[in-house]
Amino acid sequence: MDFSKLDGLVPAVIQDDASNEVLMVGFMNEDAFRRTQETGFATFFSRSRNTLWTKGETSGNRLQVVTMLTDCDDDTVLLRVRRLGDGNVCHTGQRTCFFRRIDGVDNSQSTIDNRAPR
């Protein structure tokens, strides 16, 4: 992983392995990345507290890592996880952190070309 671009951090996108739902985004430094690999549970670096934290250490809603993937630039990690506990991931009690819609974009009638660029 390339930890040089964001002051030693990489974004970590968390996705439910069963439903493909995006659950949250956190940040990892090298220690959090290593601990995630060693324990099999999603661990992040808290920028506000300047410390490592493992998701669910107080709530019991842990995220068991199924697969770790990196993007093409090796500066973002995707964790495909199993939810443990009640399944809610967001600190607000919601299932996912992505529950608030931003109005103003309606592409429901567009056709998306999923072919690879030539």
C-alpha positions in Angstrom: 0.0 0.0 0.0 1.1 3.5 -0.8 0.8 5.4 2.5 2.7 8.5 1.2 -0.1 10.5 -0.3 -2.4 11.5 2.6 0.0 12.0 5.5 0.5 8.3 6.0 -3.2 7.3 5.6 -5.2 5.5 3.0 -9.0 5.5 2.6 -10.7 2.2 3.5 -14.0 1.6 1.8 -16.1 -1.0 3.7 -18.5 -3.1 1.7 -20.9 -5.9 2.9 -19.7 -9.1 1.3 -23.2 -10.6 1.1 -25.2 -7.6 -0.1 -22.5 -5.5 -1.8 -23.8 -2.5 0.2 -21.2 0.2 0.9 -21.2 0.5 4.7 -18.7 3.2 5.6 -15.3 4.8 4.8 -12.5 5.0 7.3 -8.8 5.7 7.2 -5.9 3.3 7.8 -2.3 4.0 8.6 0.2 1.2 8.3 -0.4 0.0 11.8 -4.2 -0.2 11.3 -3.7 -2.0 8.0 -1.3 -4.5 9.6 -3.6 -5.1 12.6 -6.6 -5.7 10.2 -4.5 -8.3 8.4 -3.4 -10.0 11.6 -6.7 -10.1 13.4 -9.2 -10.4 10.5 -11.3 -7.5 11.9 -11.5 -4.0 10.5 -9.2 -1.6 12.3 -8.9 2.1 11.5 -6.9 5.2 12.5 -8.9 7.8 14.2 -7.7 11.2 13.0 -9.6 13.1 15.8 -8.2 10.9 18.6 -4.9 10.1 16.9 -5.2 6.4 17.8 -6.2 3.0 16.4 -9.7 1.7 16.8 -11.3 -1.6 15.9 -14.9 -1.2 14.6 -17.3 -2.6 17.1 -14.9 -2.7 20.1 -17.6 -0.9 22.2 -20.8 -1.7 20.3 -20.1 -5.3 19.5 -20.9 -4.6 15.8 -17.6 -5.9 14.5 -16.6 -6.2 10.9 -15.0 -9.5 10.0 -12.9 -9.1 6.9 -13.6 -11.6 4.1 -11.4 -10.0 1.4 -9.0 -7.1 1.2 -8.5 -5.4 -2.2 -6.5 -2.4 -3.3 -7.2 0.0 -6.2 -5.0 0.4 -9.2 -2.9 3.1 -7.6 -2.4 1.1 -4.4 -3.6 4.0 -2.3 -7.1 2.9 -1.3 -8.2 -0.3 0.2 -11.6 -2.1 -0.1 -12.6 -4.4 2.7 -15.4 -6.8 2.0 -16.8 -7.8 5.4 -19.3 -9.8 7.4 -21.2 -7.8 9.9 -21.3 -9.2 13.4 -23.6 -8.0 16.2 -26.8 -6.3 15.3 -25.5 -5.4 11.8 -25.6 -1.7 12.2 -22.4 0.0 11.2 -23.0 3.7 11.5 -22.5 5.4 14.9 -26.0 6.9 14.5 -27.5 3.4 14.7 -28.2 3.1 11.0 -27.2 0.0 9.0 -24.8 2.0 6.8 -23.2 5.4 7.0 -24.6 6.2 3.6 -28.3 6.8 4.3 -28.7 10.5 3.5 -29.5 11.4 -0.1 -28.2 14.6 -1.8 -30.8 16.1 -4.0 -30.1 17.7 -7.4 -28.9 14.8 -9.4 -31.3 12.6 -11.4 -29.7 10.3 -13.8 -32.4 7.6 -13.6 -33.1 7.9 -17.4 -29.4 7.8 -18.4 -27.7 4.8 -19.9 -24.4 4.0 -18.4 -21.7 2.4 -20.6 -19.9 -0.1 -18.5 -17.5 -1.2 -21.2 -13.8 -0.6 -20.5 -12.3 2.5 -22.2 -10.5 1.9 -25.5 
